[in-house]
Amino acid sequence: MARISNVNVPTNKRVMIGLTYIYMVLVGQLHKKFVKRFKFQ
């Protein structure tokens, strides 16, 4: 169990970093679209 947990911890951190990166990119794209719409209005 100890070996498995040691291997899983870094992979979980990598997954969380990847998800947060994708989330930030998606939010950034939505923010840009919102700003463009707001400016046109």
N, C-alpha and C positions, 0 to 999 in steps of 0.2 A: 504493500500500500504506500509506503514511504516513497519508493522509486516512482510509482505512478503519479503521486501527488506532486512530486518535484518536477516531473515532466509537464504536468497539466498546468501548473501555476504560470510559467512563462507563456504558454500557448494562450491561456485565457487573457493574459495582459495584452498580447499581440492582437487578439480578436477585439478586445475592448478598444484599443488604439485605432484599429482599422474601422470599427463601427463609428467611433467618434469622428474620425477623419471624413468618412463618407457623409455622416450627418451634417458636418460643418459645410462640406461642399454643396450638398443639396440645399441647405438653408441659405447659403450664399447665392445660389442661382435663383431661388425663390425671391430673395431680397432684391436682387437686381431687376427681376421681372416686375415686382411690386413698385419699385422706384420708377421704372420706365412708365408704367401705367399711371402712376400718380402725377408724373411730370406732364404726360399728355392731357390728363384731365385738367 
